[in-house]
Amino acid sequence: MKKFNVIVSSILLLAIAGHGGYRWVRYEMLDASTIIFGCIALSYLLNSITWGDYEGGKYSESDELDKHIKTQSARVGYYALMVLSAAVLFLSEGVTALNDIQNIPLAVVVGLTFIVAPITEFFYSRKFR
């Protein structure tokens, strides 16, 4: 089943990338939908390669290694997303001063990356106390 999921995910990713590449070359434009669906297809492919299932790891309660992998990769992924979103904000705006930023929705998203984990940890800690 893992091989089937990898093949289907690869075909999906290639189809989306091909469509996006065609639109880029032909019409000189790249849609946000192509980027988003390409990222979803890439996540399906990576989940298929890693876990054998495009939805991600399905582990039992006793599988400690899978739990450890999920926990550590989530934590590293969170910080990587925080840094990358800040980099996108500053690179897309072309500014170095925070007061010069014009893309307020993106600035809000970057700000949210700093508070999502602490808020989540706060509520989970209250659940277990």
N, C-alpha and C positions, 0 to 999 in steps of 0.2 A: 504494500500500500504506500510505503514511503516513496518508492520510485515513481509511482503514478502521480502522487501529489507534487513531487519535484518537477516532473515533466509538464503537468498542467499549469503549475505556477510559472514555469519558464515560458511556456507558450503565451500565457496571459501577459507577462511582463514584456516579451518581445512584441506582441501585438500593440500594446499601448505605446511602447517606445517607438515602434515603426510608425504608428499613426502620428505621434507627436513630432517625430523627425520629418515626416512628409509635410505636415502643416508648417513646420519651421522653414523648410527649404522652399516650399511652394508659395506660401503666403507671408513668410517672414514674421511669424507670430508664434508665441508659445502660450497656450492657455493654462490658467490655474488648474482647471479640471484635469488636464493631462499630467501636470506635476503631482497633484493629489492622488489620482488613480494610479500613477506610476509608483508612487511611494507605497500605496496599499498593496500593489502587486509585488513589489520588492519585499515587503514584510511577509507576504504569503510565501514567497520563495525561501526567504531566510528561515521562517518557521518550519517549512517543509524539510529543509536540509537539516536543521538542528534537531527538531522533535519528531519528524516523520508525519506531522499533521499541520495543515496550513493554519489552524486556529491556535497553535502554540502547544506548549507542554501540558499534557494531562497526566498528572502524577497522582499516585495514591498517597494517603496520609503517612505511609511508612517510608516513602522514598526521599530520604534526607538530602541526597546529592542534588536532585532536581530542585528541591526547595531552596537549597543554598545557591544554586546557579541563578534561579529566578530572582531571589532577593538581592544578590550582589549585582546582577546585570540591571535590575530596576534602579538601584541606587546610583550606579555609574551612569546609566542612561539619563537619569534625571539631571545630574550635574552637567552632562554633555549637552543636553537640550537647553539648559540654562545659559551656558556659554555660547552655544551656537545661535540662540535667539538674540542675545545681546550683540553678537557679531553681525548678524543680519540687519539688526536695527541701525547700527552705526555705519555699516557699509552701504546700506540702501539710502540712508540720509546723507551720507558724505560729510558728516559733522563730527566734531570731537567734544563739543560742549552740549550738555544735556538741555540747556535752554533753547538751543537752535533746532531741536527735533520738531518736525511738523506732523509726522505720522503718529498721531495720538493712539489709535487702536493698537498698533504694534508696540508702542511704549507701554501700554497697559498689559499686553501679553507678556512682555519681558518682566514687568513688575510682578505679575502673577507667578512667574516661575520662581521668584524668590520666596513666596509665601505659601505655595501649595503644599510642599512637604512639611513644613512646621505645623500648618493647620491640620493636616491629615494625622500627623503624629500626635498632636494634642488630643484630637477626638478619639483616636485609638487608645491612647493612654488612659483617658477617662473611662473608656469601656471596660478596661481590665482592672480598674481600681475600685 
